[in-house]
Amino acid sequence: MARNSAALALRTPLRTSTPLSTCARTFTTTTTRTISTTTPRRHDEPKITSRETLLPQTHYDFFPSLGPDALPPKGPFTLDLSLLRREFLQLQAKAHPDLAPQEKKRQAEALSARINEAYKTLQNPLLRAQYILELRGIDVAGDETAKVEDPELLMEVLETREVIEEAASEEELQPLRELNERRIAGSVGVLEEAFKNDDMDAAKEEAVKLRYWINIRESVDAFEPGKPVVLIH
């Protein structure tokens, strides 16, 4: 039965999202001030030079390679993840607390933690969408009422849970995995257009849908035969 359900899921066409409306609101980003400091040292100590960012306004400010207008709607929602990771590793290498003098270790630890949080958020499309919406005063992550009311979608989610629960092996879930990755890609495309048009209502609605698809991906990744599936939304 699991094989039939998975195959049926693969044949299910993906629904297209409704046209996005364009809002005329403008969005102003703040600039980030930076300073360069050189820690005083004795002649027998290695030279430690760090470039510290003073209170970045957004997670995007930690990654200057993304450009000064990286934050949507000026910048694209989709990011170059390889470039983002490369700069993240460079930043962490410079900001590592072990490189800071004793009196600045706590400051370095706080900066390192913020860099980690910024990277974790921006490299994940769901967390990135929720973060951008949060900057606009829209709390999707913490809003328990932010759920999809589309009965077709809810039925699709319930059927997907049944397929995962009835599968006897990971191989049986491969068609479902591929279908769900297409769902995720589709949602990312809708979010790209919504943020480009500064349409926060459409972005919020699609972020809620994406939360379902990401949860299905996590459930498939954590698959164990006979294990109950809880699709949190």
NORTA-V336311 format. One line per field, one symbol per residue. ss: DSSP state (h for helix, s for strand, l for the rest). phi: phi as a letter, one per 20 degrees, with the letter a starting at -180 (. if undefined). burial: 1 if it has 24 or more other C-alpha atoms within 12 Angstrom, else 0. Layout:
ss = ???
phi = ???
burial = ???
//
This chain:
ss = lhhhhhhhhhhllllllllllllllllllllllsssssllllllllllssssslllllhhhhlhhhllllllllllllllhhhhhhhhhhhhhhhlhhhllhhhhhhhhhhhhhhhhhhhhhllhhhhhhhhhhhlllllllllllllllhhhhhhhhhhhhhhhhllllhhhhhhhhhhhhhhhhhhhhhhhhhhlllhhhhhhhhhhhhhhhhhhhhhhllllllllllll
phi = .fffffffffeffffeffgeedeefdcdeeedeccdcdfgbefedffddcdeeelgfcffffcfffofdffgefdfffdffffffffgffffffeggfeefgfdfffffffffffffffgfffdfffffffffffendeefeefefcfeffffffffffffffffefebfffefgfgffffffffffffffgffffelefffffffffffffffffgffffegcgnefddefc
burial = 01101100110000000001000000000000000000000000000001111000011111110100011110011110000110110011011110111000000100110111011011111111111110010011100000110000000110111111111001011111101111110111111111111111111111111111111110110010000010101
//
